[in-house]
Amino acid sequence: MNSAPNAQDGELQVVEEIEKLGDSLDEEQRKKIAEKIREIRNFVPKIGVFGKTGAGKSHLCNALFGREVAKISDVGACTREPQRIVLEAGASGISLLDVPGVGESLERDVEYSDLYKRLLPELDIVLWVIKADDRALSVDQTIYKDCVAPLNARIPTVFVINQVDKIEPIREWDVTARLPGARQSENIKAKVADVGRIFGVEASQIIAVSAAEGYGLSALVDQIVNTLPNEKKFGVVREAKKENVTPESEREAERGVWEAIKEFAGKAYELYKENKEAIHTIVAAIWSIFTKKK
């Protein structure tokens, strides 16, 4: 098979695996598939982390990605300027925007609201972080509905209820297993329902976590990956802390890559729909390229 111009060996391997499904690709298809794979691999998903001061946004960022990527302070509001963190050197990786938290003062809320509106258009997804034992959500509600909700069709939001280990009864929390007790679990469900009602969103958009205890983080990664468009899923899976990445997230990221290149695959895609086992070798080839350090 002739090489597509400037294609890497791994990208050609994917093209070859597609052709093994029984359909020969022309040079233009090969070139487009190789280009799309490079585009996806180099794409940097942009995640904005929003919410009230003290909700644990920076702790959450660090727990999700397994590095001290965001500043943390136990006294006062730490993040007063947006922190832009690009994880992974080079063109690929993930861009994390940890923004100042609302609720510090009325003056700053106005300032931050304007800041949010300026920053939102560049994002791919928003994580709106809420402290589990915080019942005063009017500030969150106002800023969310004013700034974020109008853009939901283009920029999806996942609500994160953080610090659920502090939900009553606190003494029920299983320190060894890092899991809530029975009554805590019921109260967590009630909190999820309450947040859904206040913000007018489905429970499926709300994930309960404890960054400090490592609880619910894999479910959050699953939700982020499921929510992002196909070509933007992989960056999150690669950059998240490995213990937070489930096989489901990996499969969804793999599926996303395949869905993004299928328009160039011709009849091979129809063959895939008839025999899904045959696609495994293509997905494996793609994954081996993407997980390889440049």
Residue pairs with C-beta under 8 A, 6 or more apart in sequence:
1 12
1 15
1 16
1 19
1 30
2 27
2 30
3 12
4 11
4 12
4 15
4 27
4 30
4 31
4 33
4 34
5 31
6 34
7 15
7 30
7 31
7 34
8 34
8 38
8 289
10 285
10 288
10 289
10 292
11 33
11 34
11 37
11 38
11 289
12 30
12 34
13 285
13 289
14 33
14 34
14 37
14 261
14 282
14 285
14 286
14 289
15 25
15 30
15 33
15 34
17 281
17 282
17 285
18 25
18 33
18 265
18 268
18 282
19 25
19 268
20 281
21 268
21 271
21 272
21 275
21 278
21 279
21 282
22 267
22 268
22 271
23 265
23 266
23 267
23 268
23 271
25 33
25 265
25 266
25 268
29 264
29 265
29 266
32 264
33 261
33 264
33 265
36 260
36 261
36 264
37 257
37 261
37 286
37 289
39 231
40 231
40 234
40 257
40 260
40 290
41 92
41 234
41 289
41 290
42 91
42 92
43 92
43 231
43 232
43 234
43 235
44 86
44 91
44 92
44 93
44 94
44 95
44 235
45 94
45 95
45 124
45 125
45 228
45 232
45 235
45 236
46 94
46 95
46 97
46 122
46 123
46 124
46 125
47 94
47 95
47 96
47 97
47 123
47 124
47 125
47 126
47 127
47 224
47 236
48 97
48 99
48 119
48 120
48 123
48 125
48 126
48 127
49 57
49 60
49 61
49 96
49 97
49 98
49 99
49 126
49 127
49 129
50 57
50 99
50 101
50 116
50 126
50 127
50 128
50 129
50 143
50 144
50 148
51 57
51 101
51 102
51 127
51 128
51 129
51 130
51 140
51 160
52 101
52 102
52 103
52 129
52 130
52 131
52 134
52 139
52 140
53 77
53 100
53 101
53 102
53 103
53 104
54 77
54 101
54 103
54 131
54 134
55 101
55 129
55 130
55 131
55 134
55 162
55 163
56 129
56 131
56 162
56 163
56 211
56 212
57 70
57 79
57 98
57 101
57 129
57 162
58 70
58 71
58 72
58 78
58 79
58 83
58 98
59 72
59 162
59 211
59 212
60 127
60 129
60 160
60 162
60 209
60 211
61 69
61 70
61 85
61 96
61 98
62 68
62 69
62 70
62 72
62 211
63 211
63 212
63 214
63 217
63 241
64 211
64 217
64 220
64 221
64 240
64 241
64 244
65 87
65 94
65 96
65 239
65 240
65 241
66 240
66 241
66 242
66 243
66 244
67 87
69 85
69 87
69 96
70 79
70 83
70 85
70 96
70 98
71 78
71 79
71 83
72 78
77 100
77 101
77 104
79 98
79 99
79 100
79 101
80 100
81 100
82 97
82 98
82 99
82 100
82 115
82 119
83 96
83 97
83 98
83 99
84 95
84 96
84 97
85 95
85 96
85 97
85 98
86 93
86 94
86 95
86 96
87 93
87 94
87 95
87 96
87 239
88 94
88 238
88 239
90 294
92 235
92 238
92 294
93 235
93 238
93 239
94 235
94 236
94 238
94 239
97 119
97 123
99 112
99 115
99 116
99 119
100 108
100 112
100 115
101 112
102 108
102 109
102 112
102 113
102 139
102 140
102 143
103 109
103 139
103 140
109 139
109 143
112 143
113 143
113 146
113 147
116 143
116 147
116 148
117 147
120 126
120 147
120 148
120 151
120 155
121 151
121 155
123 155
124 155
124 228
124 229
124 232
125 155
125 156
125 157
125 158
125 224
125 227
125 228
126 148
126 155
126 156
126 157
126 158
127 157
127 158
127 160
127 224
128 140
128 144
128 148
128 157
128 158
128 159
128 160
128 199
129 160
129 162
130 137
130 140
130 159
130 160
130 161
130 162
130 195
131 162
131 163
131 166
132 161
132 162
132 163
132 164
132 165
132 166
132 167
132 188
132 191
132 208
133 163
133 166
133 167
133 168
137 195
137 198
140 199
141 198
141 199
144 157
144 199
145 199
148 155
148 157
149 157
149 200
156 227
156 228
157 201
157 205
158 205
158 206
158 207
158 220
158 223
158 224
158 227
159 195
159 199
159 201
159 205
159 206
159 207
160 206
160 207
160 209
160 220
161 188
161 191
161 192
161 195
161 206
161 207
161 208
161 209
162 209
162 210
162 211
163 210
163 211
163 212
164 180
164 184
164 188
164 191
164 208
164 209
164 210
164 215
164 216
165 173
165 180
165 210
165 212
165 213
165 215
167 180
167 184
167 187
167 188
167 191
168 183
168 184
168 187
169 181
169 183
169 184
170 184
172 180
172 181
172 182
172 183
172 184
173 179
173 180
173 181
173 184
173 213
174 180
174 181
178 210
178 213
178 214
178 215
179 215
180 188
180 215
188 208
191 208
192 203
192 206
192 208
193 203
195 201
195 206
196 202
196 203
196 205
196 206
204 223
205 223
207 216
207 219
207 220
207 223
208 215
208 216
209 215
209 216
209 217
209 219
209 220
210 216
211 217
214 243
217 241
217 244
218 243
218 244
218 245
218 246
218 249
220 244
221 236
221 237
221 240
221 244
221 245
221 246
221 249
222 246
222 248
222 249
222 252
224 236
225 233
225 236
225 237
225 249
225 252
225 253
225 256
226 252
228 236
228 256
229 256
230 255
230 256
230 257
230 259
230 260
231 256
231 257
231 260
232 256
233 252
233 253
233 256
233 257
234 253
234 256
234 257
234 290
236 249
236 253
237 245
237 249
237 250
237 253
238 290
238 291
240 249
250 287
254 283
254 286
254 287
255 283
257 283
257 286
257 290
258 272
258 279
258 282
258 283
258 286
262 269
262 272
265 272
271 278
272 278
272 279
272 282
